[in-house]
């Protein structure tokens, strides 16, 4: 999910709920346990990204985004429907933004369960940082790199 807000005055944070066609709404992410969903309480424009990694292939999902204000009142902001289709091949997208300052997002997808390793090298071929290393299930992923060694 991606959303942009114009201001967040008196807003604590966001909550994401999900349901499939035959199930009730279930909270899957909240500002209470995910710092990326906390509001900055500013009147400046801010963008958010949130990805659901716990999905089944070829299943329809409905997502509901809400925010909670400082009085505990919940407002539903957006409801979207999505269908998960696993990628047909492994693929790494271009990093964005590129060039970047201070961070960039590296997106990749794998078509079957696999060992994944993503390593950053400098122009001289010297290893700078290992970003990803481990066993992953088929799906789409991203990693944010802050540019530090």
WOCOR-V984148 format. One record per backbone hydrogen bond with DSSP energy under -1.0 kcal/mol. NH is the residue of the N-H (numbers start at 1). CO is the residue of the C=O. Records with the same first field share a line. If there is no record, write none. Layout:
NH=CO  CO
//
This chain:
3=48
5=46
8=42
11=8
12=68
13=68
14=37
15=66
16=29
17=64
18=26
19=62
23=20
26=18
28=16
29=16
31=14
33=30
34=30
37=34
38=35
39=12
46=5
48=3
50=1
58=84
61=82
62=19
63=80
64=17
65=78
66=15
67=75
68=13
69=73
70=10
72=69
75=67
77=65
78=65
80=63
82=61
84=59
91=109
93=107
96=105
104=145
105=96
106=143
108=141
109=91
110=139
114=136
116=134
118=132
120=129
122=126
125=122
128=120
129=120
131=118
132=118
134=116
136=114
139=110
141=108
143=106
145=104
//
